[in-house]
Amino acid sequence: MERPKGDRSGVTTSRVRGDSRRDSLAQLYQLPAAARLGILAITAVLGGGFLSSGWYLYYHYEKRDEKPGLTIDDIKAAYHGLETQAPLKTALERGHPEGLPEESRKVLLSWLESGQVFENYDNIDFADVTPKEILTSSCISCHARSPKDAKGAFPSMPLENWDDVKAVSASKKLNPYPINILALSTHTHALAIGTMAAVIVLMTGMTRWPRGLVGFLSLVAGVGLFVDIGSWWVTRHFIEAAWGIVVGGAMFNIASGLMLVMIALECLRPGPRVVIAKNEVKS
């Protein structure tokens, strides 16, 4: 607290100082209103950038495994590569459908492993009964857009024509990003996002939010970013490290988003009140 100073009226005033550790760093509330308004606008732009990057990442990765929707397999395919077995082969190997004769099952599996799925689909020289005929007689009752067998209906995976069958009969090998692309992406993101994160942490440190909260969110954001980008390279050799990309990215984005909100609120909060102490001056 400042030393009281007397005035002509015999009244003294004093101003309560804040935490000395905070006073060592400029505070956002001390900036002119125009500057705080500018920072608020920049914070809004950064927040919009986080949201738009989320949408971009979703649409960029969601079909890496050639299936709709974003799953961990999309991340694995992008950073490690992924081999996917034909869904039809998977179903046959687990004994579906139960009533399918064993000889027909062997024909279908042989057909799927032949490497000439299209050519042998209705090839009468491939087997006594073609794969198309087996699928028509044994599968269409359930796997149709308007199935006859309502009990075991599976209209979401129809097998009524070649286009339907083609979608579930091919095993695929998905290659990861080339190493030079991964290096370029790391160079760009590490520098750009790292710099942005440092600015967000510094600005959060210029607020009046509890120091423990600021420190915790800064730690989560920093570790999250390190784990996220580091896992790009680890996943290339260990596929399960793809979860590090998911977890690290979530840590960084959540912590950074919260800090942006804290910065925005600080720009809107009024400055601390000045405490006036009145004391009679002894004559």
C-alpha positions in Angstrom: 0.0 0.0 0.0 1.3 3.5 -0.9 2.3 5.7 2.0 -0.6 8.1 2.9 -0.2 11.6 1.8 -1.9 14.5 3.5 -3.8 17.3 1.7 -5.1 20.7 2.7 -8.4 19.3 3.8 -6.8 17.0 6.3 -7.9 13.9 4.4 -5.4 11.3 3.1 -5.9 8.9 0.2 -4.2 5.7 -0.6 -4.5 3.1 -3.5 -4.3 -0.6 -2.9 -1.7 -2.2 -5.0 -2.3 -5.5 -6.8 -0.2 -8.6 -6.7 3.4 -7.5 -7.3 4.0 -10.5 -9.6 1.1 -9.3 -11.8 2.4 -5.7 -11.6 5.6 -6.8 -13.2 3.7 -7.6 -16.4 1.5 -5.1 -18.2 -2.2 -5.8 -17.7 -4.8 -5.7 -20.4 -7.2 -3.5 -18.3 -4.5 -0.8 -18.2 -4.6 -0.4 -22.0 -6.7 2.3 -23.6 -10.3 1.3 -24.5 -9.4 1.3 -28.3 -6.5 -1.1 -27.7 -8.7 -3.5 -25.7 -11.4 -3.3 -28.4 -8.8 -4.2 -31.0 -7.6 -7.2 -28.9 -11.2 -8.3 -28.5 -11.6 -8.3 -32.3 -8.4 -10.2 -32.8 -9.5 -12.7 -30.2 -12.8 -13.2 -32.1 -10.9 -13.8 -35.3 -8.6 -16.4 -33.6 -11.7 -18.1 -32.2 -13.3 -18.2 -35.6 -10.1 -19.6 -37.0 -10.2 -22.5 -34.5 -13.7 -23.3 -35.4 -13.1 -23.2 -39.2 -9.9 -25.3 -38.8 -12.0 -27.9 -37.0 -14.5 -28.1 -39.9 -11.6 -28.2 -42.4 -9.9 -31.1 -40.6 -13.2 -33.0 -40.4 -13.8 -32.7 -44.2 -10.1 -33.2 -45.0 -9.7 -36.5 -43.0 -13.2 -38.0 -42.9 -12.8 -40.0 -46.1 -9.2 -41.0 -45.8 -10.4 -44.6 -45.1 -12.9 -44.2 -48.0 -15.8 -44.4 -45.6 -18.2 -41.5 -44.5 -17.6 -39.9 -41.1 -14.4 -39.1 -39.2 -13.0 -42.0 -37.2 -9.7 -43.0 -35.8 -9.1 -45.1 -38.9 -9.0 -41.9 -41.0 -6.2 -40.6 -38.8 -4.3 -43.9 -39.0 -4.7 -44.0 -42.7 -3.3 -40.4 -43.1 -0.2 -40.9 -40.8 0.5 -44.6 -40.9 -1.4 -46.1 -43.7 -4.1 -48.7 -43.4 -5.1 -52.0 -45.0 -8.8 -52.6 -45.0 -10.3 -56.0 -45.7 -13.4 -56.2 -47.9 -16.5 -56.0 -45.7 -18.0 -58.9 -47.7 -15.0 -61.1 -47.0 -15.1 -60.2 -43.3 -18.8 -61.2 -43.1 -18.2 -64.5 -44.9 -15.2 -65.4 -42.7 -17.2 -64.9 -39.5 -19.9 -67.3 -40.8 -22.5 -64.9 -42.2 -25.0 -65.9 -43.5 -25.4 -68.9 -41.3 -27.4 -70.9 -43.9 -25.0 -70.4 -46.8 -23.7 -73.8 -48.1 -20.0 -74.3 -47.4 -19.2 -74.8 -51.1 -20.8 -71.5 -51.9 -18.9 -69.8 -49.2 -15.6 -71.1 -50.6 -16.5 -69.9 -54.1 -17.2 -66.4 -52.8 -14.0 -66.2 -50.7 -12.0 -67.5 -53.6 -13.6 -64.9 -55.8 -12.7 -62.1 -53.4 -9.1 -63.2 -53.2 -8.7 -63.7 -56.9 -7.6 -60.2 -57.6 -10.2 -60.1 -60.4 -13.4 -59.3 -58.6 -15.0 -57.4 -61.5 -14.0 -59.9 -64.1 -15.2 -63.0 -62.2 -18.4 -61.5 -60.8 -20.5 -63.2 -63.4 -17.9 -65.3 -65.1 -19.5 -68.7 -65.8 -16.0 -70.2 -66.2 -14.9 -69.2 -62.7 -17.1 -71.8 -60.9 -20.2 -73.9 -61.5 -22.2 -71.2 -59.9 -21.1 -67.6 -60.3 -20.6 -65.2 -57.4 -23.4 -63.1 -58.8 -25.8 -66.1 -58.7 -24.8 -67.0 -55.2 -25.3 -63.5 -53.9 -28.7 -63.2 -55.7 -30.0 -66.5 -54.3 -28.5 -66.3 -50.8 -28.2 -62.6 -49.9 -30.7 -60.4 -51.8 -33.6 -61.4 -49.5 -32.0 -59.3 -46.7 -29.5 -57.1 -48.5 -31.9 -55.2 -50.7 -33.4 -51.7 -50.6 -36.8 -53.2 -50.2 -35.9 -56.6 -48.5 -38.4 -59.5 -48.6 -37.1 -60.8 -45.3 -38.0 -58.0 -42.8 -36.6 -60.0 -39.9 -33.0 -60.0 -41.1 -33.2 -56.9 -43.3 -30.1 -54.9 -44.0 -31.2 -52.3 -46.6 -28.2 -50.0 -45.7 -25.9 -52.5 -47.5 -27.7 -53.6 -50.6 -26.2 -56.2 -52.9 -28.7 -55.9 -55.8 -26.3 -54.9 -58.6 -22.6 -54.7 -59.4 -22.3 -51.1 -58.0 -23.6 -52.3 -54.7 -21.3 -55.3 -54.6 -18.3 -53.3 -55.7 -18.5 -51.1 -52.6 -18.1 -54.1 -50.2 -16.0 -56.5 -52.2 -12.6 -54.7 -52.5 -9.8 -54.9 -50.0 -7.8 -51.7 -50.0 -4.3 -50.5 -49.0 -4.2 -46.8 -48.0 -0.8 -45.2 -48.0 0.2 -42.4 -45.6 1.3 -38.9 -46.5 4.7 -38.9 -48.2 7.5 -38.1 -45.8 8.3 -34.8 -47.6 4.7 -33.7 -47.2 4.8 -34.6 -43.5 8.0 -32.7 -43.0 6.6 -29.6 -44.8 3.4 -29.8 -42.7 5.4 -30.1 -39.5 7.5 -27.1 -40.4 4.5 -25.0 -41.2 2.3 -26.0 -38.3 5.0 -26.1 -35.6 6.1 -22.5 -36.3 2.7 -21.0 -37.0 0.7 -22.7 -34.3 3.5 -22.5 -31.8 3.8 -18.8 -32.3 0.1 -18.3 -32.0 0.0 -20.4 -28.8 2.8 -18.4 -27.3 0.9 -15.1 -27.9 -2.3 -16.6 -26.4 -0.5 -17.7 -23.3 1.3 -14.3 -22.9 -2.0 -12.4 -23.3 -3.7 -14.7 -20.8 -0.9 -13.9 -18.4 -1.8 -10.2 -18.7 -5.3 -10.9 -17.3 -6.5 -10.9 -13.7 -7.7 -14.5 -13.8 -6.2 -16.8 -11.0 -2.6 -17.5 -11.7 -3.1 -21.2 -11.0 -5.8 -21.4 -13.7 -3.6 -19.5 -16.2 -0.7 -21.8 -15.5 -2.7 -25.0 -15.8 -4.3 -24.0 -19.1 -0.9 -22.9 -20.5 0.6 -26.3 -19.5 -2.3 -28.3 -21.1 -2.1 -26.3 -24.3 1.7 -26.6 -24.6 1.8 -30.4 -23.8 -1.2 -31.0 -26.1 0.5 -29.3 -29.0 3.8 -31.2 -28.4 1.9 -34.5 -28.2 -0.2 -33.8 -31.2 2.6 -32.8 -33.6 5.0 -35.3 -32.2 2.5 -38.1 -32.7 2.4 -37.4 -36.4 5.9 -38.9 -36.6 5.5 -41.6 -34.0 2.3 -42.9 -35.7 4.3 -43.5 -38.9 6.0 -46.4 -37.1 3.4 -47.3 -34.4 -0.2 -47.1 -35.6 -1.7 -46.8 -32.1 0.1 -43.5 -31.6 -2.7 -42.0 -33.7 -4.6 -41.7 -30.5 -1.9 -39.2 -29.4 -2.9 -37.0 -32.3 -6.5 -37.1 -31.2 -5.8 -36.5 -27.5 -3.1 -33.9 -28.0 -5.2 -32.0 -30.5 -8.1 -32.0 -28.1 -6.0 -30.8 -25.2 -4.5 -27.9 -27.2 -7.8 -26.8 -28.8 -9.8 -26.9 -25.6 -7.2 -25.1 -23.5 -6.5 -22.5 -26.1 -10.2 -21.9 -26.6 -10.7 -21.3 -22.9 -7.8 -18.9 -22.8 -9.3 -16.9 -25.7 -12.6 -16.7 -23.8 -10.7 -15.5 -20.7 -8.8 -12.8 -22.8 -12.1 -11.6 -24.3 -13.8 -11.3 -21.0 -10.8 -9.5 -19.5 -11.1 -6.9 -22.3 -14.7 -6.3 -21.3 -14.1 -6.2 -17.5 -13.6 -2.8 -15.8 -10.4 -2.0 -14.1 -10.0 -2.5 -10.3 -11.5 0.0 -8.0 -9.4 2.6 -6.2 -9.7 2.4 -2.5 -9.8 5.8 -0.7 -8.9 5.9 2.9 -9.9 9.0 4.9 -8.0 9.7 8.1 -8.0 12.7 10.3 -4.7 14.4 10.5 -3.5 15.0 14.1 -2.8 18.7 14.8 
